[in-house]
Amino acid sequence: MKDLDHLKLPRAGETSSRFTKEQALAAQKFHQTLPGYSVTRLVELPALAKELGVKDIFVKDEASRFGLNSFKGLGGSYCLFHLLSEKYGWSGKVESFAQLKDQIASLEEKPKIISATDGNHGRGLAWICHLLGLRCEILMPAGSSEERQENIRKLGADCRRTDGNYDETVHEAERFALEDDWLLVQDTALPGFEKVAQFIMHGYLTMALETVEQLKGKCPTHIFLQAGVGSMAGAMCGFFASLYGPDVPVISIVEPKTADCVYRTAEKDDGKLHNAAGSLETIMAGLSCGEPCSVGWKEIRAAASHYFRIEESVAADGVRVLSSPLENDPRVLSGESGAAGFGTAFELLFHKAQYQEEISSLGLNSESVLLFFNTEGVTDRKNFLKIVWEGAFAEKV
């Protein structure tokens, strides 16, 4: 029995012009002014590539980004920069973190920031609010990791759990923002907040731009992107499609089976968004989302051609393999969400006999160059040790 479902859907048209190299350069220019900015590493895994029968494997490792253990600080910081510049008429006057902080300090009444999170986005937002001296309220769904919640609180944010799942928590944050005049920083692209999601997605482009620069002219043939609401995946789809044009790599979108809103939307392919149902419970907490981002989906539909929904065991294997390198390959410490895309490719290539149809459909062969984004490090140490030391989630659950 296979540990994943696969759907092939030919690309539909062209991506928008909203996620180009020019927008990536603008985002990077701002991020370079932030305290603690440095380019995260691009890891090459030649020994693993040889073992799996492909030409090369690259992993963009976001575990060290701003000391936050994920890439999410890129989106929240850039979005807040734009939202505040628009709200107070600072556009064109404020171009750096220092200038933004000075302008905020001069306000008699400072804005209040709110968001919902499974962990990483809220931590990134709490971090930038702490640096800017802004009050921040973060809501987390029921059952969220205590470690992730505590990491948010350590940055000075008020953080509480709700009684609902992720999507219900997002809507609670939305109601709070509308009723009490807080700024909502959310990438779900709720009605009336689409621009907010787009600003967050623009922030993610710094990660893509760094990757291209680090590849030094090498072009990936395949990119695997994990998706929650699809904002990161959408931003990457838009960027790489714009950059490579007709030579865009084969892009695959990966989700948990229990939170498969992008897969369902692709499966229906009727021009509408389709939500995942139920508790959305998964070890891939950052992907536990039931409502796709409309802005992200447009880019995904135009650039991606393969969709996967995976069992917990696939992500867990990804965590284990990245943390246990072959020969002289570097070690990559990843969380369950960060390893989902990598785990999917590993599942296919390590169990070739079981996945001949999928491998053929993807065009994976000895000349393939695979690119992955490890979007988080170890954000829940207890669960990481269960997976790596105790072999948790080795079977379907």
C-alpha positions as CSV (number, residue, x, y, z in Angstrom):
1,M,0.0,0.0,0.0
2,K,1.4,3.4,-1.0
3,D,2.1,6.1,1.6
4,L,1.1,8.9,-0.7
5,D,-1.5,9.9,-3.3
6,H,-0.4,11.6,-6.6
7,L,-2.2,13.8,-9.0
8,K,-0.9,15.1,-12.2
9,L,-2.5,18.3,-13.6
10,P,-0.9,20.2,-16.5
11,R,0.1,23.8,-15.8
12,A,-2.7,26.2,-16.6
13,G,-1.4,29.3,-18.4
14,E,1.1,31.8,-17.1
15,T,1.8,33.1,-13.6
16,S,1.1,36.7,-12.7
17,S,3.8,39.3,-12.7
18,R,3.6,39.7,-9.0
19,F,6.5,37.5,-7.9
20,T,9.4,38.4,-10.2
21,K,13.1,38.9,-9.5
22,E,12.5,42.6,-9.2
23,Q,10.1,42.0,-6.3
24,A,12.6,39.6,-4.8
25,L,15.3,42.2,-4.9
26,A,13.1,44.7,-3.2
27,A,12.3,42.3,-0.4
28,Q,15.9,41.3,0.0
29,K,16.9,45.0,0.2
30,F,14.7,45.5,3.2
31,H,15.6,42.2,4.8
32,Q,19.3,43.1,4.6
33,T,18.7,46.0,7.0
34,L,17.2,43.8,9.7
35,P,19.2,42.8,12.8
36,G,20.7,39.4,12.4
37,Y,20.2,39.1,8.6
38,S,22.5,36.6,6.9
39,V,22.1,34.3,3.9
40,T,21.1,30.9,5.0
41,R,23.0,27.9,3.6
42,L,22.2,25.9,0.5
43,V,23.2,22.3,1.3
44,E,24.3,19.9,-1.5
45,L,23.8,16.1,-0.8
46,P,25.9,14.3,-3.5
47,A,26.1,11.0,-1.6
48,L,22.4,10.8,-1.2
49,A,21.8,11.8,-4.8
50,K,24.0,8.9,-5.9
51,E,22.2,6.5,-3.6
52,L,18.8,7.6,-4.9
53,G,19.9,7.6,-8.6
54,V,19.6,11.3,-9.4
55,K,22.3,13.8,-10.5
56,D,22.2,16.1,-7.5
57,I,20.1,17.2,-4.5
58,F,20.0,20.7,-3.0
59,V,18.3,21.7,0.2
60,K,17.8,25.4,1.1
61,D,18.1,25.2,4.9
62,E,16.1,27.9,6.7
63,A,16.7,26.6,10.2
64,S,19.1,29.4,11.1
65,R,17.0,32.3,9.7
66,F,17.1,35.2,12.2
67,G,17.6,32.7,15.0
68,L,13.9,31.7,14.7
69,N,14.3,28.2,13.3
70,S,12.2,28.9,10.2
71,F,11.8,31.1,7.2
72,K,8.6,32.8,8.5
73,G,10.3,35.9,9.8
74,L,10.8,36.9,6.1
75,G,7.1,37.2,5.4
76,G,5.9,38.8,8.6
77,S,8.6,41.5,8.7
78,Y,8.2,42.5,5.0
79,C,4.4,42.5,5.3
80,L,4.5,44.7,8.4
81,F,6.9,47.1,6.7
82,H,4.4,47.6,3.8
83,L,1.2,47.7,6.0
84,L,2.6,50.3,8.3
85,S,4.1,52.4,5.4
86,E,0.7,52.4,3.7
87,K,-1.3,53.1,6.9
88,Y,0.8,56.1,7.9
89,G,1.8,57.4,4.5
90,W,5.5,56.4,4.9
91,S,5.8,54.8,1.4
92,G,8.9,56.2,-0.3
93,K,10.2,57.7,2.9
94,V,10.9,54.6,4.9
95,E,13.2,52.0,3.3
96,S,15.0,50.3,6.1
97,F,14.3,48.7,9.5
98,A,16.0,51.6,11.3
99,Q,13.8,54.2,9.6
100,L,10.7,52.1,10.2
101,K,11.6,51.8,13.9
102,D,12.2,55.5,14.2
103,Q,8.8,56.4,12.6
104,I,7.0,53.9,14.9
105,A,8.7,55.5,17.9
106,S,7.3,58.9,16.9
107,L,3.7,57.7,16.9
108,E,1.5,58.8,19.8
109,E,-0.7,55.7,19.5
110,K,1.1,52.6,18.2
111,P,-0.7,50.0,16.1
112,K,-1.5,46.6,17.6
113,I,-0.8,43.4,15.6
114,I,-2.7,40.1,15.7
115,S,-2.3,36.8,13.9
116,A,-3.1,33.1,14.1
117,T,-0.4,30.5,13.8
118,D,0.6,26.9,14.2
119,G,3.9,28.2,15.5
120,N,6.4,29.5,13.0
121,H,4.5,32.4,11.5
122,G,3.5,33.6,15.0
123,R,7.1,33.4,16.2
124,G,8.4,35.4,13.3
125,L,5.7,38.0,13.8
126,A,6.4,38.2,17.5
127,W,10.1,38.7,16.8
128,I,9.6,41.7,14.4
129,C,7.0,43.2,16.7
130,H,9.5,42.9,19.6
131,L,12.2,44.6,17.6
132,L,9.8,47.4,16.6
133,G,8.3,47.9,20.0
134,L,4.8,46.9,19.0
135,R,2.1,45.0,20.9
136,C,1.5,41.5,19.4
137,E,-1.3,39.0,20.0
138,I,-0.9,35.5,18.7
139,L,-3.7,32.9,18.6
140,M,-2.8,29.2,18.3
141,P,-5.2,26.3,17.5
142,A,-6.1,23.6,20.1
143,G,-3.4,21.1,20.7
144,S,-0.6,23.3,19.6
145,S,2.9,22.4,20.9
146,E,3.8,23.9,24.3
147,E,7.4,24.5,23.1
148,R,6.2,26.5,20.1
149,Q,3.8,28.6,22.3
150,E,6.6,29.3,24.8
151,N,8.9,30.4,22.0
152,I,6.4,33.0,21.0
153,R,5.9,34.2,24.5
154,K,9.6,34.6,25.0
155,L,9.5,37.3,22.4
156,G,7.1,39.4,24.3
157,A,3.8,38.5,22.5
158,D,0.6,37.6,24.2
159,C,-0.1,34.0,23.0
160,R,-3.1,31.9,23.8
161,R,-4.7,28.7,22.4
162,T,-8.2,28.6,21.1
163,D,-10.7,25.7,21.2
164,G,-10.7,25.4,17.4
165,N,-8.5,24.1,14.6
166,Y,-6.2,26.3,12.5
167,D,-8.8,27.7,10.2
168,E,-11.2,28.5,13.0
169,T,-8.4,30.2,14.8
170,V,-7.6,32.3,11.8
171,H,-11.2,33.5,11.7
172,E,-11.2,34.3,15.4
173,A,-8.1,36.5,14.8
174,E,-9.9,38.1,11.9
175,R,-13.0,38.9,14.1
176,F,-10.7,40.3,16.8
177,A,-8.9,42.6,14.2
178,L,-12.1,43.9,12.7
179,E,-13.9,44.5,16.1
180,D,-10.9,46.1,18.0
181,D,-9.0,47.8,15.2
182,W,-5.9,45.6,15.2
183,L,-3.7,45.0,12.2
184,L,-4.2,41.4,11.0
185,V,-1.0,39.9,9.5
186,Q,-2.2,36.6,7.9
187,D,-1.3,34.7,4.7
188,T,-4.7,33.0,4.2
189,A,-5.9,35.8,1.9
190,L,-9.2,36.3,3.7
191,P,-11.7,38.5,1.8
192,G,-10.5,42.1,2.1
193,F,-7.0,40.9,3.3
194,E,-5.6,39.6,0.0
195,K,-3.0,42.3,-0.2
196,V,-1.7,41.3,3.3
197,A,-1.1,37.7,2.0
198,Q,0.6,39.1,-1.1
199,F,3.0,41.2,1.0
200,I,3.9,38.1,3.1
201,M,4.5,36.1,0.0
202,H,6.8,38.9,-1.4
203,G,8.8,38.5,1.8
204,Y,9.4,34.8,1.1
205,L,11.0,35.7,-2.2
206,T,14.3,36.6,-0.4
207,M,14.6,32.9,0.2
208,A,14.2,32.1,-3.5
209,L,16.6,34.8,-4.6
210,E,19.3,33.6,-2.3
211,T,18.8,30.1,-3.5
212,V,19.3,31.0,-7.2
213,E,22.4,33.0,-6.4
214,Q,23.8,30.1,-4.4
215,L,23.1,27.6,-7.2
216,K,25.5,29.7,-9.4
217,G,23.9,28.9,-12.7
218,K,22.9,25.3,-11.9
219,C,19.2,24.8,-12.8
220,P,17.1,22.4,-10.9
221,T,14.9,20.1,-12.9
222,H,12.5,19.4,-10.1
223,I,11.3,21.4,-7.1
224,F,9.2,20.0,-4.3
225,L,7.2,22.5,-2.3
226,Q,5.3,21.7,0.9
227,A,2.0,23.6,1.3
228,G,-0.2,24.7,4.2
229,V,-2.4,27.4,2.8
230,G,-0.1,27.6,-0.2
231,S,1.4,31.0,0.3
232,M,5.1,29.9,0.4
233,A,4.5,27.4,-2.4
234,G,2.6,30.0,-4.5
235,A,5.4,32.6,-4.1
236,M,8.0,30.0,-5.1
237,C,5.9,29.0,-8.1
238,G,5.5,32.5,-9.3
239,F,9.2,33.4,-8.8
240,F,10.6,30.3,-10.5
241,A,8.1,30.4,-13.4
242,S,9.0,34.1,-13.9
243,L,12.7,33.4,-13.7
244,Y,13.0,30.3,-15.9
245,G,10.0,30.9,-18.3
246,P,9.4,27.9,-20.6
247,D,12.2,26.1,-18.9
248,V,10.6,26.2,-15.4
249,P,11.4,23.0,-13.4
250,V,8.8,20.4,-12.7
251,I,7.1,21.6,-9.6
252,S,5.4,19.3,-7.1
253,I,3.1,20.5,-4.2
254,V,3.1,18.3,-1.0
255,E,0.5,18.3,1.8
256,P,-0.5,16.0,4.7
257,K,-3.4,13.7,3.8
258,T,-5.4,15.2,6.7
259,A,-4.9,18.8,5.6
260,D,-5.1,18.6,1.8
261,C,-6.8,21.8,0.7
262,V,-4.5,22.5,-2.3
263,Y,-4.7,18.8,-3.5
264,R,-8.5,19.0,-3.3
265,T,-8.6,22.2,-5.1
266,A,-6.4,20.8,-7.9
267,E,-8.4,17.6,-8.0
268,K,-11.7,19.5,-8.6
269,D,-10.0,22.0,-10.9
270,D,-13.3,23.9,-11.3
271,G,-12.0,27.5,-10.7
272,K,-13.0,27.4,-7.0
273,L,-11.1,26.9,-3.8
274,H,-11.9,23.7,-1.9
275,N,-11.3,23.3,1.8
276,A,-10.0,20.3,3.8
277,A,-12.4,19.1,6.4
278,G,-12.0,17.7,10.0
279,S,-9.5,18.4,12.7
280,L,-6.6,18.9,10.3
281,E,-4.5,17.0,12.8
282,T,-1.0,16.1,11.6
283,I,2.6,16.0,12.9
284,M,3.3,18.5,10.1
285,A,1.9,21.3,12.2
286,G,3.0,24.1,9.9
287,L,0.9,22.5,7.1
288,S,-2.2,21.9,9.2
289,C,-4.4,24.2,7.2
290,G,-7.8,23.7,5.6
291,E,-8.4,26.8,3.6
292,P,-6.1,27.5,0.6
293,C,-4.7,31.0,-0.1
294,S,-6.4,32.4,-3.2
295,V,-3.4,34.5,-4.1
296,G,-1.1,31.5,-3.7
297,W,-3.4,29.1,-5.6
298,K,-3.3,31.2,-8.7
299,E,0.5,30.9,-8.9
300,I,0.5,27.2,-8.0
301,R,-2.1,26.4,-10.7
302,A,-0.1,28.2,-13.3
303,A,3.3,26.7,-12.5
304,A,2.9,23.4,-10.7
305,S,2.0,20.1,-12.4
306,H,2.1,17.5,-9.7
307,Y,0.3,17.3,-6.3
308,F,1.0,14.9,-3.5
309,R,-0.8,14.2,-0.2
310,I,1.3,12.1,2.2
311,E,1.1,10.0,5.3
312,E,2.8,11.0,8.5
313,S,5.5,8.4,7.9
314,V,6.7,10.1,4.7
315,A,7.5,13.4,6.6
316,A,9.0,11.4,9.5
317,D,11.3,9.6,7.1
318,G,12.3,12.9,5.7
319,V,13.3,14.1,9.1
320,R,15.2,10.9,9.8
321,V,17.1,10.9,6.5
322,L,18.1,14.5,6.6
323,S,19.4,14.1,10.2
324,S,21.4,11.0,9.3
325,P,23.6,11.9,6.2
326,L,25.5,9.5,4.1
327,E,29.3,9.8,3.8
328,N,30.4,13.4,3.8
329,D,27.0,14.9,3.1
330,P,26.1,17.7,5.6
331,R,23.5,17.1,8.3
332,V,20.2,18.9,8.1
333,L,18.0,19.3,11.2
334,S,14.4,19.6,10.0
335,G,11.0,19.7,11.5
336,E,8.2,17.6,10.2
337,S,6.7,20.3,8.0
338,G,10.1,21.3,6.7
339,A,10.9,17.7,5.6
340,A,7.6,17.0,3.9
341,G,8.7,17.9,0.3
342,F,12.0,16.1,0.8
343,G,10.4,13.1,2.4
344,T,8.1,12.8,-0.6
345,A,10.9,12.6,-3.1
346,F,12.8,10.2,-0.9
347,E,9.7,7.9,-0.6
348,L,9.4,7.8,-4.4
349,L,13.1,7.2,-5.1
350,F,14.0,4.9,-2.3
351,H,11.0,2.6,-3.1
352,K,11.3,2.8,-6.9
353,A,9.6,-0.5,-7.6
354,Q,6.5,0.7,-5.8
355,Y,6.3,4.1,-7.5
356,Q,7.3,3.4,-11.2
357,E,4.3,5.2,-12.5
358,E,4.8,8.3,-10.4
359,I,8.6,8.4,-11.2
360,S,7.8,8.2,-14.9
361,S,5.2,10.8,-14.7
362,L,7.6,13.2,-13.0
363,G,10.4,12.4,-15.3
364,L,12.8,11.6,-12.5
365,N,16.0,10.0,-13.8
366,S,19.8,10.0,-13.5
367,E,20.0,13.6,-14.9
368,S,17.5,15.0,-12.4
369,V,18.6,17.9,-10.1
370,L,16.3,18.2,-7.1
371,L,15.7,21.3,-5.0
372,F,13.9,21.4,-1.6
373,F,13.3,24.1,1.0
374,N,13.7,23.0,4.6
375,T,11.4,25.7,5.9
376,E,11.9,24.9,9.5
377,G,14.4,23.4,11.9
378,V,13.5,21.5,15.0
379,T,10.6,23.5,16.5
380,D,9.3,20.7,18.7
381,R,12.3,18.9,20.2
382,K,10.2,16.3,22.0
383,N,8.5,15.2,18.8
384,F,11.8,15.3,16.9
385,L,13.5,12.9,19.3
386,K,10.5,10.6,19.2
387,I,10.9,10.4,15.4
388,V,14.7,10.2,15.3
389,W,15.5,8.2,18.4
390,E,12.3,6.1,18.8
391,G,11.3,5.6,15.2
392,A,7.9,7.2,15.7
393,F,5.5,7.4,12.7
394,A,7.4,4.7,10.8
395,E,4.0,3.3,9.8
396,K,0.8,4.9,8.7
397,V,-1.3,6.2,11.6
